[in-house]
Amino acid sequence: MKKVLSLVLAAVMIMTLSSSAIYAAPNNNPNASFNKNPSAFENKVKNKTMNLAELEALREQLRFAMINSEGLPYGLAKRMELPPGLEMLLDRGTLPHGIVKKLMDNYYPLPGKKTDFEVLAALIDTADAKADAAVVTEYKGGATTINTFKLAIAVAVDFAADYDDAQKAQIKTEIDKLKAAMKVFDDAKFAPEKLDEVKAILVKLDAYKTAYFSILTPAKQVELTNLITFINTFTRTNDPVKLTKGDYDKIVLEAKAFSDPLVVLNNKIVDAKILLYKDITDITKGYKETEGTTQGTYLTGSNLALENAITVAKTFVATHTTQNLIVIKTEVEAQVKTLNTAMETFKGNKILGAAEMSVVKMVTNILEDKYNTPYSTKLNTLITDLKFYDANSALFTVAVYDDLLDRTQFYINDLFDSIVLELEALIVEAKADLVDAPASAQKTALVALIVEIEDYIDNKEYKYVELVAYFNELVVAFNAL
């Protein structure tokens, strides 16, 4: 499985087709399929003489052709009916010449389509593997915890065994129920390997209490005292409580509220320097990134803007003492936020290239085809902006791309669904491998990444660039296991 992932999924996950071949009108494109003598195959598409079975087979072969010739990852392709632009052309009875030629020259096996039911089946397999591998002594609650989990699995198995099409709407509910049961089960597992990390958190909290306790609000004083008391139950010498994964997650989450603001700001300054300079120990070596107007460079002025933001933050730190800092915690947090915004702006100033631009062209065509003129003011502005950046590639940055796709989602509400489904399916596969994987730094990193991605998915505030980054990061972490 991992070999397949490394070969197929490690590519950057961009929903893109070759726009010059696909989106030009056939009668204007010298390479378009129907400006040539059409084959019988092409005529079947053009004249829409295929039956339903033939049409579905063609859609499957189209997906597979794109995987091989257009860079669309297999896992994404098999979940989509087709990318909207290609589906639109197929409905019109046309196909790009390059795709047609690929289909005529090569006959690929049909990859099939993974359904919600298959996702549930995979999740059941993962849960079964966890339950079978579970050792009573490794879980809080012992046999009771394991048996409760097995009952939840049995409910999912019964649903799958009795499933028919009338229950289609219930599948996602069953998936969520089994995921929730799996989280409870995972949280109950003892995590002695995390104890040293918890002890380090306790040291920081004790120092924070010494410096700032008298200035905290009564409510915050209670929260801090309770958290320290809770951690002490695991770190005390006499009869310590055994730490579970759930306990560890709770400690890490609650401890974030009591981070020394000066330390947080200083860490943010270091992060900004790493982002900006080739060598943070010798900034005379210059900036890490090049400014320019071509793909991979950054908008002119990006480096200086981030450097100025770093200078402002450093000046603030230099003029405030640790003792006084908590009194102006709001101001400190504002400094952190301002510097973080400057860093995100810098990252967003990176100029993108043809792959991302082809997505812009695709959604422009979909919007123009789907909506009648005159467009609403909002839609007209979006289409105008899409075309502006198509014509001004030197200004087409990560931030612009993200903004355009976010605005497009209002009109194409399932724009990101296929990537989210792909992430969820890959998480299921990764969790299955984690069951038998020995303890290692790679395993710990993969588990932490999965938790982070699941939280992001649950929040439902998707950004295309972030989804792509998470997908690629997960592929790398999975293959490193």
VOPAGU-2260 file (C-alpha; in pm, 1 decimal, decimal comma):
REM VOPAGU-2260
SITE   aa  ch    i         X         Y         Z
SITE  MET   A    0       0,0       0,0       0,0
SITE  LYS   A    1     274,1     243,3      89,5
SITE  LYS   A    2     447,9     190,5    -243,2
SITE  VAL   A    3     126,5     288,7    -416,0
SITE  LEU   A    4      99,7     596,9    -197,1
SITE  SER   A    5     453,5     706,1    -262,9
SITE  LEU   A    6     416,6     667,4    -637,6
SITE  VAL   A    7      64,8     798,8    -684,0
SITE  LEU   A    8     -35,8    1025,5    -399,1
SITE  ALA   A    9     287,6    1203,7    -316,4
SITE  ALA   A   10     234,6    1442,7    -607,2
SITE  VAL   A   11     103,1    1788,2    -520,0
SITE  MET   A   12    -272,3    1750,8    -496,2
SITE  ILE   A   13    -396,1    2006,4    -747,6
SITE  MET   A   14    -728,2    1952,7    -923,7
SITE  THR   A   15    -597,8    2050,4   -1262,5
SITE  LEU   A   16    -628,0    1953,0   -1624,3
SITE  SER   A   17    -440,7    2086,1   -1923,6
SITE  SER   A   18    -649,4    2395,5   -1978,9
SITE  SER   A   19    -523,9    2468,9   -2329,3
SITE  ALA   A   20    -651,3    2130,9   -2446,1
SITE  ILE   A   21    -971,2    2117,7   -2244,4
SITE  TYR   A   22   -1125,3    2459,7   -2218,4
SITE  ALA   A   23   -1078,9    2609,1   -2562,8
SITE  ALA   A   24   -1392,3    2582,1   -2775,0
SITE  PRO   A   25   -1351,4    2287,9   -3018,6
SITE  ASN   A   26   -1416,7    2498,0   -3326,9
SITE  ASN   A   27   -1148,1    2749,8   -3233,6
SITE  ASN   A   28    -882,1    2511,7   -3110,4
SITE  PRO   A   29    -664,1    2360,9   -3386,4
SITE  ASN   A   30    -596,9    2063,9   -3157,9
SITE  ALA   A   31    -960,8    2004,9   -3064,0
SITE  SER   A   32   -1089,2    1657,1   -3137,5
SITE  PHE   A   33   -1372,6    1757,3   -3365,9
SITE  ASN   A   34   -1163,4    1972,7   -3596,8
SITE  LYS   A   35   -1009,7    1645,1   -3715,6
SITE  ASN   A   36   -1173,1    1347,3   -3880,8
SITE  PRO   A   37   -1356,2    1196,2   -3586,1
SITE  SER   A   38   -1321,3     829,6   -3504,7
SITE  ALA   A   39   -1613,5     603,9   -3425,2
SITE  PHE   A   40   -1519,2     646,9   -3062,6
SITE  GLU   A   41   -1536,7    1024,9   -3089,0
SITE  ASN   A   42   -1865,9    1009,8   -3276,4
SITE  LYS   A   43   -2020,5     803,1   -2999,5
SITE  VAL   A   44   -1932,6    1080,1   -2757,4
SITE  LYS   A   45   -2037,8    1361,0   -2989,8
SITE  ASN   A   46   -2370,0    1204,0   -3085,7
SITE  LYS   A   47   -2443,0    1076,9   -2733,5
SITE  THR   A   48   -2521,3     725,5   -2857,2
SITE  MET   A   49   -2370,8     548,3   -2557,3
SITE  ASN   A   50   -2596,3     357,6   -2321,4
SITE  LEU   A   51   -2572,8     417,9   -1946,8
SITE  ALA   A   52   -2327,7     134,4   -1888,8
SITE  GLU   A   53   -2098,8     257,0   -2167,2
SITE  LEU   A   54   -2118,9     614,1   -2037,0
SITE  GLU   A   55   -2023,1     511,4   -1684,5
SITE  ALA   A   56   -1736,6     301,3   -1821,2
SITE  LEU   A   57   -1619,1     604,0   -2018,4
SITE  ARG   A   58   -1629,6     820,7   -1705,8
SITE  GLU   A   59   -1419,1     565,8   -1519,6
SITE  GLN   A   60   -1169,3     547,2   -1805,8
SITE  LEU   A   61   -1155,3     926,2   -1817,3
SITE  ARG   A   62   -1060,4     933,6   -1451,7
SITE  PHE   A   63    -788,1     678,9   -1505,9
SITE  ALA   A   64    -657,7     860,0   -1814,8
SITE  MET   A   65    -627,4    1179,7   -1614,6
SITE  ILE   A   66    -432,8    1000,2   -1344,3
SITE  ASN   A   67    -176,2     890,1   -1597,4
SITE  SER   A   68    -158,1    1191,3   -1825,5
SITE  GLU   A   69    -280,8    1494,7   -1634,6
SITE  GLY   A   70    -145,0    1452,7   -1283,7
SITE  LEU   A   71    -473,1    1391,3   -1101,4
SITE  PRO   A   72    -406,9    1157,7    -804,5
SITE  TYR   A   73    -584,6     823,0    -819,5
SITE  GLY   A   74    -747,1     856,5    -478,2
SITE  LEU   A   75    -900,3    1191,3    -569,7
SITE  ALA   A   76   -1005,0    1083,8    -917,4
SITE  LYS   A   77   -1188,6     773,3    -800,8
SITE  ARG   A   78   -1406,9     981,3    -567,1
SITE  MET   A   79   -1525,6    1228,8    -825,5
SITE  GLU   A   80   -1790,4    1186,1   -1089,5
SITE  LEU   A   81   -1547,4    1391,9   -1294,8
SITE  PRO   A   82   -1383,2    1730,6   -1249,0
SITE  PRO   A   83   -1663,4    1979,4   -1326,3
SITE  GLY   A   84   -1498,8    2123,8   -1636,7
SITE  LEU   A   85   -1456,5    1782,7   -1801,9
SITE  GLU   A   86   -1804,9    1672,5   -1694,0
SITE  MET   A   87   -1942,1    1987,8   -1857,9
SITE  LEU   A   88   -1767,3    1905,5   -2187,0
SITE  LEU   A   89   -1882,4    1544,8   -2177,4
SITE  ASP   A   90   -2241,6    1658,2   -2126,7
SITE  ARG   A   91   -2206,0    1874,1   -2435,3
SITE  GLY   A   92   -2089,0    1571,9   -2633,7
SITE  THR   A   93   -1725,7    1681,8   -2665,4
SITE  LEU   A   94   -1393,7    1569,4   -2526,4
SITE  PRO   A   95   -1042,2    1721,0   -2546,0
SITE  HIS   A   96    -831,9    1571,8   -2823,7
SITE  GLY   A   97    -548,8    1474,2   -2589,6
SITE  ILE   A   98    -784,2    1282,4   -2361,0
SITE  VAL   A   99    -957,1    1110,6   -2654,9
SITE  LYS   A  100    -623,7    1005,0   -2799,1
SITE  LYS   A  101    -517,3     869,1   -2461,4
SITE  LEU   A  102    -837,8     667,2   -2436,2
SITE  MET   A  103    -805,1     535,4   -2792,8
SITE  ASP   A  104    -439,2     442,9   -2758,9
SITE  ASN   A  105    -460,2     280,5   -2417,8
SITE  TYR   A  106    -728,1      71,1   -2252,0
SITE  TYR   A  107    -701,1      93,7   -1878,3
SITE  PRO   A  108    -863,9    -117,5   -1610,3
SITE  LEU   A  109   -1151,6      63,3   -1445,7
SITE  PRO   A  110   -1053,4     182,5   -1096,3
SITE  GLY   A  111   -1403,3     178,9    -946,6
SITE  LYS   A  112   -1559,7     430,7    -710,6
SITE  LYS   A  113   -1523,1     420,5    -333,7
SITE  THR   A  114   -1855,0     487,3    -158,8
SITE  ASP   A  115   -1949,8     597,3     192,2
SITE  PHE   A  116   -2038,3     234,8     258,8
SITE  GLU   A  117   -1684,0     129,1     169,3
SITE  VAL   A  118   -1548,0     400,8     398,9
SITE  LEU   A  119   -1758,3     252,7     679,3
SITE  ALA   A  120   -1631,6     -95,2     594,9
SITE  ALA   A  121   -1270,8      26,8     609,0
SITE  LEU   A  122   -1337,5     196,7     941,8
SITE  ILE   A  123   -1486,7    -126,8    1079,4
SITE  ASP   A  124   -1172,8    -311,8     971,2
SITE  THR   A  125    -955,6     -52,7    1148,2
SITE  ALA   A  126   -1167,1     -71,5    1463,2
SITE  ASP   A  127   -1159,3    -452,2    1457,3
SITE  ALA   A  128    -782,9    -448,8    1428,2
SITE  LYS   A  129    -755,5    -211,7    1724,5
SITE  ALA   A  130    -988,8    -423,4    1936,3
SITE  ASP   A  131    -813,1    -750,0    1846,3
SITE  ALA   A  132    -472,0    -603,6    1929,5
SITE  ALA   A  133    -588,3    -447,5    2256,9
SITE  VAL   A  134    -423,7    -573,6    2576,0
SITE  VAL   A  135    -638,9    -544,6    2888,7
SITE  THR   A  136    -356,7    -405,7    3100,6
SITE  GLU   A  137    -286,6    -124,8    2852,3
SITE  TYR   A  138    -627,6      41,5    2886,9
SITE  LYS   A  139    -796,0     232,6    3165,1
SITE  GLY   A  140   -1102,7      28,7    3252,6
SITE  GLY   A  141    -940,8    -285,7    3121,2
SITE  ALA   A  142   -1181,1    -544,2    2980,3
SITE  THR   A  143   -1481,7    -315,9    3026,6
SITE  THR   A  144   -1331,5     -50,3    2797,4
SITE  ILE   A  145   -1239,8    -306,8    2532,5
SITE  ASN   A  146   -1579,2    -477,1    2545,6
SITE  THR   A  147   -1763,6    -144,6    2520,4
SITE  PHE   A  148   -1563,8     -66,7    2209,0
SITE  LYS   A  149   -1639,4    -409,1    2064,4
SITE  LEU   A  150   -2012,0    -348,6    2119,8
SITE  ALA   A  151   -1986,8     -24,4    1920,5
SITE  ILE   A  152   -1813,4    -216,3    1642,1
SITE  ALA   A  153   -2086,4    -482,2    1652,0
SITE  VAL   A  154   -2351,8    -213,0    1601,4
SITE  ALA   A  155   -2167,3     -87,6    1293,0
SITE  VAL   A  156   -2124,4    -443,6    1164,2
SITE  ASP   A  157   -2497,0    -513,0    1206,3
SITE  PHE   A  158   -2581,5    -193,3    1019,3
SITE  ALA   A  159   -2349,1    -294,7     735,3
SITE  ALA   A  160   -2491,9    -647,1     722,1
SITE  ASP   A  161   -2851,8    -522,2     697,9
SITE  TYR   A  162   -2773,1    -227,0     473,8
SITE  ASP   A  163   -2979,3    -143,5     168,6
SITE  ASP   A  164   -3006,5     167,9     -48,8
SITE  ALA   A  165   -3291,0     307,2     161,7
SITE  GLN   A  166   -3040,1     353,7     447,7
SITE  LYS   A  167   -2790,7     551,3     240,4
SITE  ALA   A  168   -2852,1     873,1     434,2
SITE  GLN   A  169   -2763,7     695,2     762,4
SITE  ILE   A  170   -2415,2     580,6     662,5
SITE  LYS   A  171   -2235,5     900,7     764,2
SITE  THR   A  172   -2410,6     889,6    1102,6
SITE  GLU   A  173   -2283,3     535,5    1155,5
SITE  ILE   A  174   -1934,3     645,0    1050,4
SITE  ASP   A  175   -1943,4     931,2    1302,6
SITE  LYS   A  176   -2068,4     700,9    1580,9
SITE  LEU   A  177   -1790,4     451,9    1521,7
SITE  LYS   A  178   -1530,1     730,2    1501,0
SITE  ALA   A  179   -1653,3     866,7    1835,4
SITE  ALA   A  180   -1631,6     522,2    1994,8
SITE  MET   A  181   -1281,3     482,3    1855,1
SITE  LYS   A  182   -1175,2     815,9    2005,4
SITE  VAL   A  183   -1304,0     714,9    2349,5
SITE  PHE   A  184   -1119,0     385,6    2314,7
SITE  ASP   A  185    -796,3     553,6    2199,5
SITE  ASP   A  186    -819,2     809,9    2480,4
SITE  ALA   A  187    -837,6     529,4    2736,0
SITE  LYS   A  188    -502,9     380,9    2635,5
SITE  PHE   A  189    -220,9     438,7    2883,9
SITE  ALA   A  190      55,5     667,0    2753,9
SITE  PRO   A  191     360,5     628,6    2982,3
SITE  GLU   A  192     582,8     757,6    2699,8
SITE  LYS   A  193     421,0    1102,0    2746,7
SITE  LEU   A  194     496,3    1130,5    3117,8
SITE  ASP   A  195     826,2    1317,1    3078,4
SITE  GLU   A  196     654,9    1568,4    2853,0
SITE  VAL   A  197     383,9    1620,1    3116,1
SITE  LYS   A  198     649,4    1675,4    3383,1
SITE  ALA   A  199     806,6    1945,9    3164,6
SITE  ILE   A  200     467,3    2114,6    3130,9
SITE  LEU   A  201     429,7    2108,6    3509,3
SITE  VAL   A  202     764,6    2286,5    3554,0
SITE  LYS   A  203     650,4    2564,2    3320,1
SITE  LEU   A  204     314,1    2596,6    3496,1
SITE  ASP   A  205     479,1    2620,9    3838,8
SITE  ALA   A  206     705,7    2898,5    3708,6
SITE  TYR   A  207     408,5    3076,3    3557,5
SITE  LYS   A  208     220,3    3052,2    3887,7
SITE  THR   A  209     514,6    3199,9    4078,3
SITE  ALA   A  210     540,6    3496,8    3841,7
SITE  TYR   A  211     178,3    3577,2    3768,4
SITE  PHE   A  212     -66,1    3412,5    4011,5
SITE  SER   A  213    -141,5    3728,5    4212,0
SITE  ILE   A  214    -239,6    3916,3    3896,1
SITE  LEU   A  215    -471,1    3650,1    3752,5
SITE  THR   A  216    -847,1    3679,1    3785,5
SITE  PRO   A  217   -1003,4    3454,8    4054,5
SITE  ALA   A  218   -1146,5    3227,9    3784,5
SITE  LYS   A  219    -806,4    3187,5    3618,0
SITE  GLN   A  220    -642,8    3122,7    3955,4
SITE  VAL   A  221    -884,2    2833,3    4011,4
SITE  GLU   A  222    -820,7    2696,3    3660,6
SITE  LEU   A  223    -444,2    2705,6    3706,8
SITE  THR   A  224    -457,8    2550,3    4054,4
SITE  ASN   A  225    -687,5    2271,3    3936,4
SITE  LEU   A  226    -467,3    2195,5    3635,5
SITE  ILE   A  227    -152,1    2174,0    3846,7
SITE  THR   A  228    -333,1    1949,4    4096,7
SITE  PHE   A  229    -455,3    1728,2    3809,6
SITE  ILE   A  230    -103,3    1691,4    3667,2
SITE  ASN   A  231      37,5    1611,9    4011,3
SITE  THR   A  232    -181,2    1300,8    4027,6
SITE  PHE   A  233      32,6    1154,5    3745,8
SITE  THR   A  234     374,9    1288,4    3850,1
SITE  ARG   A  235     370,3    1235,5    4228,3
SITE  THR   A  236     611,7     983,3    4377,8
SITE  ASN   A  237     357,6     797,1    4590,5
SITE  ASP   A  238      85,5     600,8    4413,1
SITE  PRO   A  239      72,4     803,3    4089,1
SITE  VAL   A  240    -225,9     766,2    3857,1
SITE  LYS   A  241    -142,8     609,4    3520,2
SITE  LEU   A  242    -152,0     867,3    3240,3
SITE  THR   A  243    -381,0     800,6    2941,6
SITE  LYS   A  244    -380,3     955,9    2596,5
SITE  GLY   A  245    -698,9    1143,6    2686,6
SITE  ASP   A  246    -537,9    1283,6    3002,5
SITE  TYR   A  247    -233,8    1394,6    2803,9
SITE  ASP   A  248    -445,3    1572,4    2541,2
SITE  LYS   A  249    -642,9    1751,7    2814,1
SITE  ILE   A  250    -322,7    1870,1    2984,6
SITE  VAL   A  251    -166,6    1999,4    2662,3
SITE  LEU   A  252    -486,7    2183,3    2566,2
SITE  GLU   A  253    -547,9    2347,0    2903,8
SITE  ALA   A  254    -181,0    2438,6    2957,7
SITE  LYS   A  255    -189,1    2660,0    2647,2
SITE  ALA   A  256    -395,4    2914,3    2843,0
SITE  PHE   A  257    -104,2    2964,4    3082,8
SITE  SER   A  258     186,4    3012,6    2845,6
SITE  ASP   A  259     418,9    3295,3    2942,0
SITE  PRO   A  260     328,0    3566,1    2689,7
SITE  LEU   A  261     686,4    3688,5    2661,8
SITE  VAL   A  262     804,5    3339,6    2572,7
SITE  VAL   A  263     527,0    3306,8    2314,9
SITE  LEU   A  264     622,6    3637,2    2151,8
SITE  ASN   A  265     992,6    3554,1    2151,5
SITE  ASN   A  266     920,0    3216,5    1991,5
SITE  LYS   A  267     710,7    3388,7    1725,9
SITE  ILE   A  268    1000,8    3625,5    1650,3
SITE  VAL   A  269    1230,9    3325,8    1603,6
SITE  ASP   A  270     976,5    3160,6    1371,3
SITE  ALA   A  271     956,2    3479,9    1165,6
SITE  LYS   A  272    1334,1    3499,4    1137,0
SITE  ILE   A  273    1352,4    3137,8    1019,8
SITE  LEU   A  274    1093,6    3220,4     756,7
SITE  LEU   A  275    1281,8    3530,2     638,2
SITE  TYR   A  276    1656,6    3472,4     663,0
SITE  LYS   A  277    1892,7    3213,5     517,3
SITE  ASP   A  278    2070,9    3195,1     853,0
SITE  ILE   A  279    1913,1    3347,3    1165,1
SITE  THR   A  280    2251,3    3346,8    1340,8
SITE  ASP   A  281    2397,4    3565,6    1064,5
SITE  ILE   A  282    2135,2    3776,9     891,4
SITE  THR   A  283    2401,4    3940,3     673,7
SITE  LYS   A  284    2375,8    3628,0     455,4
SITE  GLY   A  285    2049,6    3771,9     329,7
SITE  TYR   A  286    1692,6    3674,0     271,6
SITE  LYS   A  287    1587,8    3316,7     205,7
SITE  GLU   A  288    1335,7    3393,6     -69,8
SITE  THR   A  289    1381,0    3581,9    -398,0
SITE  GLU   A  290    1143,5    3855,9    -505,1
SITE  GLY   A  291    1025,3    3879,4    -864,1
SITE  THR   A  292     738,2    3820,2   -1107,2
SITE  THR   A  293     774,0    3450,4   -1193,1
SITE  GLN   A  294     649,5    3128,2   -1035,2
SITE  GLY   A  295     817,4    3053,6    -703,1
SITE  THR   A  296     932,1    3409,4    -635,9
SITE  TYR   A  297     767,6    3657,1    -396,9
SITE  LEU   A  298     601,7    3992,9    -461,1
SITE  THR   A  299     839,1    4288,5    -449,6
SITE  GLY   A  300     863,5    4432,4     -96,8
SITE  SER   A  301     767,8    4107,4      80,4
SITE  ASN   A  302    1102,8    4058,1     254,7
SITE  LEU   A  303    1128,4    4414,3     383,9
SITE  ALA   A  304     769,0    4411,5     511,4
SITE  LEU   A  305     833,3    4101,0     721,9
SITE  GLU   A  306    1166,3    4235,5     845,2
SITE  ASN   A  307     995,1    4556,8     959,0
SITE  ALA   A  308     732,3    4353,1    1147,9
SITE  ILE   A  309    1008,5    4158,1    1323,3
SITE  THR   A  310    1177,6    4482,4    1423,7
SITE  VAL   A  311     854,9    4617,4    1578,8
SITE  ALA   A  312     808,8    4298,5    1783,0
SITE  LYS   A  313    1172,1    4295,2    1899,0
SITE  THR   A  314    1144,6    4660,7    2008,1
SITE  PHE   A  315     832,1    4579,1    2210,5
SITE  VAL   A  316    1009,4    4293,3    2391,6
SITE  ALA   A  317    1311,0    4512,0    2466,1
SITE  THR   A  318    1098,8    4779,2    2632,7
SITE  HIS   A  319     889,5    4551,9    2857,3
SITE  THR   A  320    1005,7    4342,7    3149,8
SITE  THR   A  321     882,6    3996,4    3233,4
SITE  GLN   A  322     743,1    4126,0    3565,1
SITE  ASN   A  323     523,8    4386,4    3396,9
SITE  LEU   A  324     429,5    4178,7    3097,6
SITE  ILE   A  325     125,6    3999,6    3229,5
SITE  VAL   A  326     -33,8    4328,5    3328,6
SITE  ILE   A  327     -41,4    4420,4    2960,0
SITE  LYS   A  328    -110,9    4068,4    2835,6
SITE  THR   A  329    -365,9    4195,9    2583,5
SITE  GLU   A  330    -101,8    4417,2    2424,4
SITE  VAL   A  331     143,1    4127,1    2411,1
SITE  GLU   A  332    -114,6    3903,3    2246,0
SITE  ALA   A  333    -179,0    4180,6    1993,8
SITE  GLN   A  334     193,0    4185,4    1912,3
SITE  VAL   A  335     191,0    3810,0    1856,7
SITE  LYS   A  336    -116,1    3839,5    1635,2
SITE  THR   A  337      34,8    4125,4    1433,1
SITE  LEU   A  338     358,8    3937,3    1373,6
SITE  ASN   A  339     172,0    3620,9    1286,2
SITE  THR   A  340     -36,6    3817,1    1033,7
SITE  ALA   A  341     283,3    3954,3     879,8
SITE  MET   A  342     417,9    3599,9     847,3
SITE  GLU   A  343      98,0    3475,6     682,9
SITE  THR   A  344     101,3    3773,9     448,1
SITE  PHE   A  345     459,2    3690,2     353,3
SITE  LYS   A  346     369,4    3327,4     281,2
SITE  GLY   A  347      69,6    3443,6      81,3
SITE  ASN   A  348     289,8    3658,9    -141,7
SITE  LYS   A  349     446,2    3359,0    -316,1
SITE  ILE   A  350     363,3    3360,6    -688,0
SITE  LEU   A  351     198,0    3046,2    -823,0
SITE  GLY   A  352     214,0    2890,1   -1166,0
SITE  ALA   A  353      30,9    2706,6   -1443,5
SITE  ALA   A  354    -110,9    2420,1   -1236,7
SITE  GLU   A  355    -302,6    2647,7   -1001,4
SITE  MET   A  356    -394,5    2882,7   -1284,7
SITE  SER   A  357    -563,0    2594,8   -1468,9
SITE  VAL   A  358    -795,4    2553,2   -1169,3
SITE  VAL   A  359    -883,7    2923,0   -1195,8
SITE  LYS   A  360    -965,7    2874,5   -1563,9
SITE  MET   A  361   -1172,1    2567,8   -1481,4
SITE  VAL   A  362   -1392,0    2741,4   -1224,5
SITE  THR   A  363   -1429,6    3044,7   -1451,7
SITE  ASN   A  364   -1569,1    2820,4   -1725,3
SITE  ILE   A  365   -1799,8    2642,2   -1481,5
SITE  LEU   A  366   -1938,1    2967,0   -1341,2
SITE  GLU   A  367   -1996,2    3116,8   -1685,9
SITE  ASP   A  368   -2165,8    2798,1   -1802,9
SITE  LYS   A  369   -2378,2    2750,2   -1489,8
SITE  TYR   A  370   -2511,4    3104,0   -1444,6
SITE  ASN   A  371   -2694,9    3320,4   -1696,4
SITE  THR   A  372   -2606,8    3680,4   -1772,0
SITE  PRO   A  373   -2648,2    3941,9   -1650,0
SITE  TYR   A  374   -2461,4    3812,6   -1347,7
SITE  SER   A  375   -2526,1    3941,1    -998,5
SITE  THR   A  376   -2283,5    4211,0    -886,3
SITE  LYS   A  377   -2106,5    3968,6    -652,5
SITE  LEU   A  378   -2066,6    3695,9    -915,0
SITE  ASN   A  379   -1964,0    3943,7   -1182,6
SITE  THR   A  380   -1690,6    4076,2    -950,8
SITE  LEU   A  381   -1565,4    3721,6    -888,0
SITE  ILE   A  382   -1554,0    3632,7   -1257,4
SITE  THR   A  383   -1381,8    3964,4   -1334,1
SITE  ASP   A  384   -1119,3    3891,1   -1067,2
SITE  LEU   A  385   -1067,0    3534,2   -1193,4
SITE  LYS   A  386   -1001,6    3664,9   -1543,3
SITE  PHE   A  387    -782,2    3948,5   -1414,7
SITE  TYR   A  388    -536,6    3710,4   -1249,8
SITE  ASP   A  389    -548,1    3479,8   -1550,6
SITE  ALA   A  390    -418,6    3777,3   -1752,0
SITE  ASN   A  391    -175,6    3898,3   -1481,3
SITE  SER   A  392      22,2    3592,4   -1373,8
SITE  ALA   A  393     286,9    3804,9   -1199,5
SITE  LEU   A  394      26,3    3896,7    -935,7
SITE  PHE   A  395    -122,6    3547,8    -899,2
SITE  THR   A  396     -14,1    3454,5    -545,2
SITE  VAL   A  397    -102,1    3197,0    -281,3
SITE  ALA   A  398    -321,8    3452,7    -102,0
SITE  VAL   A  399    -502,2    3548,7    -422,7
SITE  TYR   A  400    -560,6    3183,7    -512,6
SITE  ASP   A  401    -696,8    3102,7    -168,8
SITE  ASP   A  402    -929,5    3404,4    -177,6
SITE  LEU   A  403   -1063,1    3323,9    -525,4
SITE  LEU   A  404   -1141,6    2964,4    -432,2
SITE  ASP   A  405   -1302,5    3066,3    -103,5
SITE  ARG   A  406   -1532,4    3301,5    -294,3
SITE  THR   A  407   -1599,2    3036,9    -558,1
SITE  GLN   A  408   -1717,1    2794,6    -291,4
SITE  PHE   A  409   -2029,5    3009,9    -247,5
SITE  TYR   A  410   -2130,9    2913,4    -601,3
SITE  ILE   A  411   -1978,9    2563,4    -617,8
SITE  ASN   A  412   -2052,4    2439,5    -268,5
SITE  ASP   A  413   -1888,4    2099,1    -312,5
SITE  LEU   A  414   -1561,5    2247,3    -436,7
SITE  PHE   A  415   -1353,6    2097,4    -154,8
SITE  ASP   A  416   -1560,3    1787,5     -72,2
SITE  SER   A  417   -1354,3    1543,1    -275,5
SITE  ILE   A  418   -1030,4    1645,6    -101,1
SITE  VAL   A  419   -1189,7    1618,0     243,0
SITE  LEU   A  420   -1316,1    1268,8     157,1
SITE  GLU   A  421    -971,1    1174,2      36,7
SITE  LEU   A  422    -813,2    1298,8     358,1
SITE  GLU   A  423   -1062,2    1100,3     566,0
SITE  ALA   A  424   -1000,2     782,6     368,0
SITE  LEU   A  425    -623,0     821,3     401,4
SITE  ILE   A  426    -661,3     876,6     776,6
SITE  VAL   A  427    -853,9     548,4     804,2
SITE  GLU   A  428    -573,1     366,5     621,9
SITE  ALA   A  429    -307,3     532,9     835,8
SITE  LYS   A  430    -486,1     439,3    1157,3
SITE  ALA   A  431    -505,2      77,7    1041,9
SITE  ASP   A  432    -125,7      70,6     997,4
SITE  LEU   A  433     -73,4     241,8    1332,1
SITE  VAL   A  434    -230,7     -52,7    1515,4
SITE  ASP   A  435      64,9    -284,0    1454,4
SITE  ALA   A  436     337,0     -20,8    1418,2
SITE  PRO   A  437     604,1     -28,6    1692,5
SITE  ALA   A  438     659,2     280,0    1906,8
SITE  SER   A  439     873,4     535,5    1725,6
SITE  ALA   A  440     911,7     907,8    1667,2
SITE  GLN   A  441     745,6     860,9    1328,0
SITE  LYS   A  442     443,9     693,2    1485,3
SITE  THR   A  443     408,0     971,0    1743,2
SITE  ALA   A  444     432,2    1236,2    1472,1
SITE  LEU   A  445     171,6    1061,7    1254,7
SITE  VAL   A  446     -74,4    1029,1    1543,2
SITE  ALA   A  447     -35,2    1398,3    1629,5
SITE  LEU   A  448     -83,5    1497,2    1265,4
SITE  ILE   A  449    -400,4    1287,3    1235,4
SITE  VAL   A  450    -547,4    1455,4    1544,1
SITE  GLU   A  451    -464,1    1797,8    1398,6
SITE  ILE   A  452    -621,7    1714,6    1061,2
SITE  GLU   A  453    -935,8    1568,0    1218,0
SITE  ASP   A  454    -980,5    1884,1    1424,7
SITE  TYR   A  455    -940,0    2090,7    1107,7
SITE  ILE   A  456   -1198,1    1880,6     921,5
SITE  ASP   A  457   -1444,6    1899,6    1211,2
SITE  ASN   A  458   -1416,6    2278,1    1209,0
SITE  LYS   A  459   -1542,6    2282,3     846,4
SITE  GLU   A  460   -1367,1    2611,5     766,8
SITE  TYR   A  461   -1175,8    2478,2     468,4
SITE  LYS   A  462    -913,0    2654,1     262,7
SITE  TYR   A  463    -788,6    2485,0     -51,1
SITE  VAL   A  464    -420,8    2552,9      10,9
SITE  GLU   A  465    -447,3    2420,3     367,7
SITE  LEU   A  466    -629,4    2103,8     256,2
SITE  VAL   A  467    -364,5    2035,0      -7,5
SITE  ALA   A  468     -86,4    2095,2     246,6
SITE  TYR   A  469    -248,2    1860,4     499,3
SITE  PHE   A  470    -295,3    1590,8     235,4
SITE  ASN   A  471      67,0    1601,7     123,1
SITE  GLU   A  472     192,7    1620,2     483,0
SITE  LEU   A  473     -14,8    1314,4     572,5
SITE  VAL   A  474     121,2    1118,7     275,0
SITE  VAL   A  475     478,2    1194,4     383,5
SITE  ALA   A  476     412,2    1104,2     749,0
SITE  PHE   A  477     228,5     783,7     650,0
SITE  ASN   A  478     513,2     667,6     425,7
SITE  ALA   A  479     764,0     745,5     702,7
SITE  LEU   A  480     586,6     509,0     944,8
